[in-house]
Amino acid sequence: MSGHSKWHSIKHQKGAADAARGKLFARLARQIEVAARDGGGDLEANPTLRTMVQKARDASMPKDNIERAIKRGTGELEGVTYENINYEGYATNGVAVYVEVLTDNRNRTGADIKNIFTRNGGSLSEPGAVAWQFERKGVILVPKAAVSEDDLMLAALDAGAEDIEDQGDAWQVTTAPTDLHAVRTALDGGGITVTSADLTMLPSTTIALSDASSAKSVLRVIDALEEHDDVQNVYANFDIPDDVLQSAYA
């Protein structure tokens, strides 16, 4: 996918290092509940639920937690009804930001998200303002040490992958949303280690942030949004060189 930055890889690595397990599991449980509510509790008949459950397994979420989340979604257990809402806005330096939220209180969450943008130098926009700059895709990360590019390309493209990119210490495999499970299954079947596999929003173009000051101002908005309990995913269309990223987080 031309124009995509290392942001998906950065988010995964940063999240793996920083996220508290309890908070991560709570977010995953919400995603599983909503997927089960919208498409039923059968993993084979509900590809979105299947993807969310695999994501939870990759994060070592206990099986009992996963099963309870599915049952809350299908109504077998009592649970909170969450609403799926997307917010769009801009961070500093003209960086487009797309936020996916699951909330049981639209008014509270909307006010919180607007405040986070404003407080950190960004601005909340109307629906549709930045969504056109992103495209829904499946993204699989494979450690470089696990497989050669040629072997990965053979396995992934045969299974329906669209592209493979070098993301530093990992290969990024891009798929159509409907092909994510098939490609992941093919890689697993070929003994290829997968770090993560998830549906994501990839930017069609990116804005280069070449100095630590610019990077910090953008990351301040992103990090504040990701800290909010109702926020599930944050996507942004920027690219930061490795050395600038390290300086920004130093």
C-alpha positions in Angstrom: 0.0 0.0 0.0 1.9 3.0 -1.2 2.1 6.0 1.0 1.6 4.1 4.2 4.0 4.9 7.1 5.3 2.7 9.9 2.5 3.9 12.1 0.7 0.6 12.3 3.9 -1.2 13.3 4.7 1.6 15.8 1.3 1.5 17.4 1.5 -2.3 17.8 5.0 -2.2 19.3 4.2 0.8 21.6 1.0 -0.8 22.7 2.6 -4.1 23.5 5.1 -2.3 25.7 2.9 0.3 27.3 -0.7 -0.9 27.6 -1.9 -2.3 30.9 -3.3 -5.8 30.3 -6.5 -5.0 32.1 -7.2 -2.0 29.9 -6.3 -3.9 26.8 -8.6 -6.8 27.7 -11.4 -4.4 28.4 -11.1 -2.9 25.0 -10.9 -6.3 23.3 -14.0 -7.4 25.3 -16.0 -4.5 24.0 -15.0 -5.2 20.4 -16.0 -8.9 20.8 -19.3 -7.9 22.4 -20.3 -5.5 19.6 -19.2 -8.0 16.9 -21.3 -10.8 18.5 -24.3 -8.5 18.9 -24.1 -7.3 15.3 -23.4 -10.6 13.6 -24.1 -13.4 16.0 -21.9 -15.6 18.2 -20.8 -18.1 15.5 -17.2 -17.5 14.6 -17.5 -19.3 11.2 -20.6 -17.2 10.2 -19.3 -13.9 11.6 -15.9 -12.9 10.1 -15.7 -9.7 12.2 -16.2 -11.7 15.4 -13.6 -14.2 14.2 -11.1 -11.4 13.7 -11.7 -9.9 17.1 -11.4 -13.2 18.8 -8.1 -13.9 17.1 -6.9 -10.5 18.1 -7.8 -11.3 21.7 -6.0 -14.7 21.5 -2.9 -12.9 20.1 -3.0 -10.7 23.2 -3.2 -13.8 25.4 -6.7 -12.8 26.7 -8.1 -15.7 28.8 -10.5 -18.0 27.0 -13.2 -17.4 29.7 -13.0 -13.7 29.1 -13.5 -14.2 25.4 -16.5 -16.5 25.9 -18.2 -14.2 28.4 -17.8 -11.3 26.0 -19.4 -13.3 23.2 -22.3 -14.3 25.5 -22.8 -10.6 26.6 -23.0 -9.7 22.9 -25.5 -12.4 22.1 -27.6 -11.6 25.1 -26.9 -14.9 27.0 -25.4 -12.8 29.7 -26.4 -9.3 30.9 -24.2 -6.5 29.6 -23.9 -2.9 28.6 -25.1 -1.8 25.2 -22.2 -0.1 23.4 -22.5 2.2 20.4 -20.0 2.3 17.6 -19.0 5.9 16.8 -16.3 7.4 14.6 -14.8 10.8 15.2 -12.6 12.7 12.7 -10.3 15.7 13.2 -6.9 17.1 12.8 -3.8 17.1 15.0 -1.1 19.7 14.6 0.8 20.0 11.3 -2.4 19.2 9.4 -2.3 15.5 10.3 -5.6 13.8 9.7 -6.9 11.7 12.6 -9.6 9.0 12.5 -10.9 7.7 15.9 -13.0 4.6 16.5 -15.0 4.6 19.7 -17.3 2.1 21.6 -19.4 4.0 24.2 -22.5 3.6 26.3 -22.8 7.4 26.6 -22.5 9.3 23.3 -22.8 12.8 24.8 -20.1 12.2 27.4 -17.6 10.6 25.0 -18.2 13.2 22.3 -17.4 16.0 24.7 -14.3 14.2 25.9 -13.0 13.6 22.4 -13.5 17.2 21.4 -11.7 18.4 24.6 -8.8 16.1 23.9 -8.3 17.5 20.4 -8.7 21.1 21.6 -6.5 20.8 24.7 -3.6 19.3 22.6 -3.6 21.8 19.8 -5.9 19.8 17.4 -9.5 20.3 16.2 -12.5 18.0 15.9 -14.1 18.0 12.4 -17.4 17.1 10.9 -18.1 13.5 9.8 -16.5 12.8 6.5 -13.8 15.5 6.8 -10.9 13.1 6.9 -12.4 9.6 6.4 -11.8 9.9 2.6 -8.1 9.9 3.3 -8.2 6.4 4.8 -9.1 3.0 3.4 -10.2 -0.1 5.4 -7.6 -2.9 5.0 -6.4 -6.0 6.8 -2.9 -5.7 8.1 -0.7 -8.6 9.3 2.7 -8.1 10.9 5.4 -10.8 10.5 8.8 -10.6 12.3 11.6 -10.4 9.7 13.5 -13.0 11.6 10.6 -15.5 11.1 10.7 -15.7 7.3 12.5 -14.4 4.2 10.7 -11.9 1.9 10.5 -14.4 -0.9 8.9 -17.2 1.2 6.5 -14.7 2.8 5.5 -13.3 -0.6 4.9 -16.8 -2.0 2.7 -17.8 0.9 0.8 -14.5 1.3 0.2 -13.6 -2.3 -1.0 -17.1 -3.0 -3.6 -16.7 -0.2 -4.9 -13.4 -1.6 -2.7 -10.7 0.0 -2.4 -7.4 -1.9 1.0 -6.2 -0.9 4.1 -6.8 1.4 6.1 -3.9 2.7 9.3 -3.6 4.7 8.6 -1.9 8.1 12.0 -2.1 9.7 12.1 -5.2 11.9 8.8 -6.6 10.5 7.1 -7.3 7.2 3.7 -5.7 6.8 1.2 -7.8 4.7 -1.8 -5.9 3.4 -5.1 -7.6 2.5 -8.6 -6.7 1.6 -10.8 -6.8 4.8 -12.5 -10.0 3.6 -9.2 -11.8 2.9 -7.6 -11.1 6.3 -8.6 -14.4 7.9 -7.7 -16.5 4.8 -4.2 -15.0 4.6 -3.6 -15.3 8.3 -4.7 -18.9 8.2 -2.4 -19.6 5.3 0.6 -18.0 7.1 -0.2 -20.0 10.3 -0.5 -23.2 8.2 2.9 -22.5 6.7 4.5 -22.2 10.1 5.1 -18.5 9.6 5.0 -16.5 12.9 2.5 -13.7 13.0 2.9 -10.8 15.4 -0.6 -9.3 14.9 -3.4 -9.4 12.4 -6.1 -6.8 12.5 -8.5 -4.7 10.4 -7.2 -1.2 10.2 -7.5 2.1 8.3 -4.6 2.9 6.1 -3.9 6.4 4.9 -3.8 7.1 1.1 -1.1 9.7 1.6 1.1 10.7 4.6 2.5 13.9 6.0 6.3 13.7 6.8 7.2 14.8 10.3 11.0 15.4 10.1 11.7 17.0 13.5 11.1 15.9 17.1 9.1 19.0 17.9 6.5 18.4 15.2 6.4 14.7 16.0 5.9 15.4 19.7 3.0 17.8 19.1 1.2 15.2 16.9 1.9 12.3 19.2 0.6 14.3 22.2 -2.9 14.3 20.5 -2.7 10.6 19.5 -1.5 9.4 22.9 -4.2 11.4 24.7 -6.9 9.9 22.5 -5.6 6.4 23.1 -5.7 6.9 26.8 -9.4 7.4 26.8 -11.3 4.3 27.9 -13.9 4.4 25.2 -11.4 4.8 22.3 -10.7 1.5 20.5 -8.4 2.7 17.6 -6.7 5.8 16.5 -5.4 6.2 12.9 -3.4 9.1 11.6 -1.7 9.9 8.2 1.8 10.8 9.2 5.2 9.3 8.7 8.1 9.7 11.2 11.7 8.6 10.6 13.0 6.2 13.3 15.5 8.6 14.7 12.9 11.4 15.0 10.4 9.0 16.6 13.0 7.9 19.2 13.8 11.5 20.0 10.1 12.4 20.3 9.6 9.6 22.9 12.9 10.1 24.7 
